[in-house]
Amino acid sequence: MYMSSLSRLPVRIEILSSAENVSLLENDLRNILTDSSDSCEYDAFVDKDGTTKIKIECTVDDDEKQNAWIQLQLKHSIDCSLSVEPGESL
């Protein structure tokens, strides 16, 4: 049982936001995650309404996921769409 907790897969947090929020999100991710430069990937696209959106995918370990999720929810749940994979509850 102890070994299974050590071998948990990383969790991917996905953030979907308008381009205007990216600098604020990036700053917060730097403060929340141990190494956001290595754990986050950014993708830009234009949605069907012509708005530029940014998708940020951050891979975090089990120790960071709860803290990261809570802080992102508190600061960005109104401006962003947040999801997590695998689909376990946080």
Secondary structure, DSSP 8 states (H G I E B T S, - for coil): -HHHHHT---EEEEEEEEGGGHHHHHHHHHHHSTTHHHHEEEEEEE-TTS-EEEEEEEEE-HHHHHHHHHHHHHHHTTTSEEEEES----
